[in-house]
Each structure stands twice: as structure tokens, then as C-alpha cells.
Amino acid sequence: MPRISEPLMAALLEVAKVRFELFREHFGREPGPDEPLLFDPDKGEPTASTVADSRLQVVSAAAATEVDACAVLDLLGFKSSTDM
């Protein structure tokens, strides 16, 4: 596995923090280790969101924390940073 740069790891953690908090707000509890942070908000229990919704959730969380959405999307395998 290639080494992830510190700035990219920090960006990923910022996105994860936002998604973690949204999970907590939506479901009223902490997520379990196998539950998706990129979840379908229309479901009553943690269910993975579609690829399109996952991309949107990452971009929204990145914008909220002012990190590079393209880099995080690329790292997560959603989209090449050149496609944005």
C-alpha cells in the first residue's frame, strides 16, 4: 500500500469527523466498526449510500472543513481528482 501523505491523512480525518458527527446526530449513537459513515439518510438504520451520494457526502464534508475534496475522493477511490 502506498504511503499516504500527512496532509492527505489529515484531510481524510477531517471528513471522517464530520461524517461521524452526522452519523451520531442521525442515529443517536456512535457508529459501530462495520457501519458506514457514508450512509443513506433516508434509512432508519445504517445503510451504505449510493456511490453518487457518497461522493456528495465526501464533497460536502470536505467543503465544511475546507480540505481538498478531490484528493479525498481520489484516495477513497470514488473519482480521479482530474474529473472534478
Secondary structure as UniProt FT lines:
FT   HELIX           6..27
FT   TURN            33..34
FT   TURN            41..42
FT   HELIX           51..65
FT   HELIX           69..76
FT   HELIX           81..83
//
